[in-house]
Amino acid sequence: MPVTITENTSIDYDIAGEGPPLLLIGGLGFGRWGWFKQVPAFSRHFRTITFDVRGERRLENGVADLVDEVVALLDHLGIKKAHVLGTSLGGFVAQELALVRPDLVDRLVLVCTSYGGRGPAAMSPGALADMMGWGSFSPEAAIRKALGAATSGSYRVENPDEFEQIVRWRLADSPSAATYYEQARAGARFDLSRDVEHITSPTLVIHGAEDRYVPAANAAALAESIPGARLRMLDRAGHLVFIERFAEVNREVVSFLKEPKERGTRRRPPVRAKDAAKTERGFRGLSRAIYHWVQRILARFR
């Protein structure tokens, strides 16, 4: 039975498996179908919860309104504390949740995301155009362009059938244009650069080295900013690293979430984050200008 949030919106959810609760928060444009590589693995160890928000609503308070949806679902399920994994925009939601409701978040996993704001490396104008599907003449063309930019070339060559299946799922279950741009605006306004250091949950950051939407330097900065966080950077993977490199991602997540408590906050040697930051050094001089350019473009849809 759906959870009612407002007069016009509700949450549909699925639960698989037994054990400690694990909430999965998806990214922009992805429904709970996007966890097809995670649910079979995670449900062997955790009570794995996936969800979709249905209906149209204004996000007047940006990501904070998306956090309210998550809190409503956990309250409905009677869950007092859960592991939380967020990807991309869902990673923004997960971070905000860990800050405003730390009582609800046990361990935190942040995949293909950042702390928002300017960050050390901004998305390029070309990547933004691909994400928004600008210049496409049909919904399918726009989705294909966005998913192409979200994955590595090697993945598309080696997994053509799976890539086409993801395109079909997106076509069959995509948010409306209004909802998509509303969430995109919420993501563009998100900035925890000065607050993320106050996250107290043990945290794992996972990222694809070829991510065009969230350049790798942002993941390095995120891991460095959260006390005790560790970083796992995977090469030959784009923004959808949790699909492209699902076996490694799933192993990392399960191992991290099942660690004994006294090891949960051990810090991975910082050299990983520094090495990852070097891969995006060329973007840094442009980050401020590109950030403001993105803000101006997204403002047109307000």
C-alpha positions as CSV (number, residue, x, y, z in Angstrom):
1,M,0.0,0.0,0.0
2,P,1.5,3.4,-1.0
3,V,2.5,5.9,1.7
4,T,0.7,9.2,1.2
5,I,3.0,12.3,1.5
6,T,0.8,15.1,0.2
7,E,-2.6,15.3,-1.5
8,N,-0.9,14.8,-4.9
9,T,2.1,12.5,-4.1
10,S,2.7,9.1,-2.6
11,I,5.5,6.6,-2.2
12,D,5.5,3.1,-3.7
13,Y,8.0,0.7,-2.1
14,D,9.3,-2.8,-2.2
15,I,11.1,-4.8,0.6
16,A,13.3,-7.8,-0.1
17,G,15.2,-10.0,2.4
18,E,15.7,-10.1,6.1
19,G,18.1,-8.5,8.5
20,P,19.2,-5.0,9.3
21,P,17.3,-2.5,7.2
22,L,19.1,-1.0,4.2
23,L,17.4,1.9,2.3
24,L,18.4,2.6,-1.3
25,I,17.8,6.1,-2.6
26,G,18.1,6.4,-6.4
27,G,19.3,9.3,-8.5
28,L,17.7,11.7,-11.0
29,G,15.4,9.9,-13.5
30,F,15.8,6.5,-12.0
31,G,13.0,4.4,-10.4
32,R,13.5,1.5,-8.1
33,W,14.0,-0.7,-11.2
34,G,17.5,0.9,-11.3
35,W,18.6,-1.4,-8.4
36,F,18.3,-4.6,-10.4
37,K,22.0,-5.3,-9.8
38,Q,21.8,-4.6,-6.1
39,V,18.6,-6.1,-4.6
40,P,19.5,-9.8,-5.3
41,A,22.8,-9.3,-3.6
42,F,21.8,-7.1,-0.7
43,S,18.7,-8.9,0.2
44,R,20.7,-12.0,1.2
45,H,22.1,-9.9,4.1
46,F,19.7,-7.0,4.7
47,R,16.1,-6.0,4.7
48,T,16.5,-4.1,1.5
49,I,14.0,-1.2,0.8
50,T,13.6,0.5,-2.6
51,F,11.0,3.1,-3.4
52,D,9.5,5.6,-5.9
53,V,7.8,8.9,-5.3
54,R,4.7,9.2,-7.5
55,G,2.9,12.4,-8.4
56,E,3.8,16.1,-9.0
57,R,5.1,18.5,-6.4
58,R,7.1,21.6,-6.1
59,L,10.3,21.2,-4.2
60,E,10.2,24.6,-2.5
61,N,12.9,23.6,0.0
62,G,15.0,21.6,-2.5
63,V,16.7,18.4,-1.3
64,A,15.2,19.0,2.2
65,D,11.7,18.1,0.7
66,L,13.2,14.9,-0.7
67,V,14.5,14.1,2.8
68,D,11.0,14.5,4.2
69,E,9.8,11.8,1.8
70,V,12.4,9.4,3.1
71,V,11.5,10.2,6.7
72,A,7.9,9.6,5.9
73,L,8.7,6.2,4.5
74,L,10.8,5.1,7.4
75,D,8.2,6.3,9.9
76,H,5.6,4.3,8.0
77,L,7.7,1.2,8.2
78,G,8.5,1.7,11.8
79,I,12.2,1.8,11.2
80,K,14.2,3.6,13.9
81,K,17.6,3.3,12.2
82,A,18.8,2.0,8.8
83,H,21.8,1.8,6.7
84,V,21.4,4.2,3.8
85,L,22.9,4.1,0.3
86,G,22.3,7.0,-2.1
87,T,23.4,7.4,-5.7
88,S,23.9,10.8,-7.4
89,L,20.9,13.0,-6.4
90,G,20.0,10.2,-3.9
91,G,23.5,10.8,-2.4
92,F,22.5,14.4,-1.7
93,V,19.4,13.1,0.0
94,A,21.4,10.6,2.0
95,Q,23.9,13.2,3.2
96,E,21.2,15.7,4.2
97,L,19.3,12.9,6.1
98,A,22.5,11.9,7.9
99,L,22.9,15.6,9.1
100,V,19.3,16.5,10.0
101,R,18.2,13.0,11.3
102,P,21.4,11.2,12.4
103,D,19.3,9.1,14.7
104,L,17.9,7.4,11.5
105,V,21.2,6.6,9.8
106,D,23.4,3.8,10.9
107,R,26.1,3.5,8.2
108,L,26.2,5.6,5.0
109,V,27.2,4.7,1.5
110,L,27.5,7.5,-1.1
111,V,27.9,6.4,-4.7
112,C,28.6,8.7,-7.8
113,T,27.8,11.8,-5.8
114,S,29.4,14.9,-4.2
115,Y,28.7,17.4,-1.4
116,G,27.3,19.8,-4.1
117,G,28.1,23.5,-4.5
118,R,31.1,24.5,-6.6
119,G,33.2,21.5,-5.6
120,P,36.7,21.0,-6.9
121,A,35.5,20.1,-10.4
122,A,32.3,21.1,-12.2
123,M,30.3,19.2,-14.8
124,S,31.3,20.2,-18.3
125,P,28.8,22.1,-20.5
126,G,28.8,19.1,-22.9
127,A,28.0,16.6,-20.1
128,L,25.2,18.9,-18.8
129,A,23.7,19.1,-22.3
130,D,23.8,15.3,-22.6
131,M,22.2,14.8,-19.1
132,M,19.3,17.1,-20.0
133,G,18.9,15.6,-23.5
134,W,19.2,19.0,-25.2
135,G,19.2,18.8,-29.0
136,S,17.2,15.5,-29.0
137,F,14.1,15.2,-31.0
138,S,12.3,12.5,-29.1
139,P,12.1,11.2,-25.5
140,E,14.0,8.1,-26.5
141,A,16.8,10.0,-28.1
142,A,17.1,12.2,-25.0
143,I,17.2,9.2,-22.7
144,R,19.7,7.4,-24.9
145,K,22.0,10.5,-24.9
146,A,21.8,10.8,-21.1
147,L,22.4,7.2,-20.4
148,G,25.2,7.1,-22.9
149,A,27.0,9.9,-21.1
150,A,26.3,8.2,-17.8
151,T,28.2,5.0,-18.8
152,S,31.7,4.2,-20.0
153,G,32.3,3.3,-23.6
154,S,33.7,-0.1,-22.6
155,Y,30.5,-0.9,-20.7
156,R,28.3,-0.1,-23.7
157,V,30.5,-2.2,-26.0
158,E,30.6,-5.2,-23.7
159,N,27.0,-5.0,-22.5
160,P,24.8,-3.8,-25.5
161,D,21.7,-5.8,-24.5
162,E,21.8,-4.7,-20.9
163,F,22.2,-1.0,-22.0
164,E,19.2,-1.3,-24.3
165,Q,17.2,-2.8,-21.4
166,I,18.0,0.2,-19.2
167,V,16.9,2.5,-22.0
168,R,13.6,0.6,-22.2
169,W,13.1,0.8,-18.5
170,R,13.7,4.5,-18.5
171,L,11.3,5.0,-21.3
172,A,8.6,2.9,-19.5
173,D,9.1,4.5,-16.1
174,S,10.5,8.0,-16.3
175,P,9.4,11.1,-14.3
176,S,7.5,13.8,-16.1
177,A,9.5,16.6,-17.6
178,A,8.3,18.9,-14.8
179,T,9.3,16.5,-12.0
180,Y,12.7,15.9,-13.7
181,Y,13.6,19.5,-13.9
182,E,12.2,20.2,-10.4
183,Q,14.6,17.6,-9.0
184,A,17.4,18.9,-11.3
185,R,17.0,22.3,-9.8
186,A,17.0,20.9,-6.3
187,G,20.3,19.2,-7.1
188,A,21.7,22.4,-8.6
189,R,21.0,24.3,-5.4
190,F,22.4,21.7,-3.0
191,D,25.5,22.7,-1.2
192,L,26.8,20.9,2.0
193,S,30.4,21.9,1.5
194,R,30.5,23.6,4.9
195,D,28.3,21.1,6.7
196,V,29.4,17.6,5.5
197,E,32.2,17.5,8.0
198,H,29.5,17.1,10.7
199,I,28.3,13.8,9.4
200,T,28.8,11.2,12.2
201,S,27.8,8.0,10.5
202,P,30.6,5.7,9.3
203,T,30.8,6.5,5.6
204,L,31.9,4.7,2.4
205,V,32.3,6.7,-0.9
206,I,32.3,4.8,-4.2
207,H,32.9,6.4,-7.5
208,G,33.7,5.7,-11.2
209,A,36.9,7.3,-12.4
210,E,35.3,8.1,-15.8
211,D,32.2,9.8,-14.3
212,R,31.3,12.7,-16.6
213,Y,28.4,14.0,-14.5
214,V,30.2,14.1,-11.2
215,P,34.0,14.3,-11.9
216,A,36.1,12.1,-9.8
217,A,37.8,14.9,-7.8
218,N,34.4,15.6,-6.2
219,A,34.3,12.1,-4.7
220,A,37.8,12.5,-3.4
221,A,36.9,15.8,-1.8
222,L,33.7,14.3,-0.3
223,A,35.6,11.4,1.3
224,E,38.2,13.8,2.7
225,S,35.6,16.0,4.2
226,I,33.6,13.4,6.1
227,P,35.4,12.3,9.3
228,G,36.7,8.8,9.0
229,A,35.2,8.2,5.5
230,R,36.9,5.9,3.0
231,L,37.0,6.1,-0.7
232,R,36.8,3.4,-3.4
233,M,37.5,4.6,-6.9
234,L,36.8,2.2,-9.7
235,D,38.5,2.6,-13.1
236,R,36.8,2.0,-16.4
237,A,33.4,3.1,-15.0
238,G,31.2,6.1,-15.5
239,H,28.4,7.6,-13.5
240,L,26.4,4.4,-13.3
241,V,29.3,2.7,-11.6
242,F,26.8,0.7,-9.4
243,I,25.6,-1.0,-12.6
244,E,28.8,-1.1,-14.6
245,R,30.9,-2.6,-11.8
246,F,28.1,-4.0,-9.7
247,A,30.0,-7.1,-8.4
248,E,32.8,-5.0,-6.9
249,V,30.4,-2.3,-5.7
250,N,28.1,-4.9,-4.0
251,R,31.1,-6.6,-2.3
252,E,32.4,-3.3,-1.0
253,V,29.0,-2.3,0.3
254,V,28.2,-5.6,2.0
255,S,31.7,-5.8,3.6
256,F,31.5,-2.3,4.9
257,L,28.0,-2.6,6.3
258,K,28.8,-5.9,8.0
259,E,32.1,-4.8,9.6
260,P,32.3,-5.0,13.4
261,K,31.4,-1.7,15.0
262,E,34.8,-0.9,16.2
263,R,36.1,-1.0,12.6
264,G,33.3,1.0,11.1
265,T,35.1,4.3,11.3
266,R,38.6,3.2,10.3
267,R,40.0,5.7,7.7
268,R,41.4,4.4,4.4
269,P,44.9,5.8,3.7
270,P,44.4,9.3,2.3
271,V,46.6,8.7,-0.7
272,R,43.6,7.3,-2.6
273,A,41.7,10.5,-2.4
274,K,44.7,12.6,-3.4
275,D,45.4,10.4,-6.4
276,A,41.8,10.5,-7.5
277,A,41.9,14.3,-7.2
278,K,44.8,14.5,-9.6
279,T,42.7,12.9,-12.4
280,E,40.5,16.0,-12.5
281,R,43.1,18.7,-11.8
282,G,42.5,20.2,-15.3
283,F,38.9,21.1,-14.4
284,R,39.7,23.1,-11.4
285,G,40.5,26.4,-13.1
286,L,37.1,26.3,-14.8
287,S,35.0,25.1,-11.9
288,R,33.7,28.5,-10.7
289,A,32.7,29.7,-14.2
290,I,31.1,26.5,-15.2
291,Y,29.2,26.3,-11.9
292,H,27.6,29.7,-12.5
293,W,26.9,28.8,-16.1
294,V,24.9,25.7,-14.9
295,Q,23.0,27.8,-12.5
296,R,22.0,30.3,-15.2
297,I,20.9,27.5,-17.5
298,L,18.8,25.7,-14.9
299,A,17.2,29.0,-13.8
300,R,15.5,29.2,-17.1
301,F,13.3,26.3,-16.0
302,R,12.2,27.8,-12.7
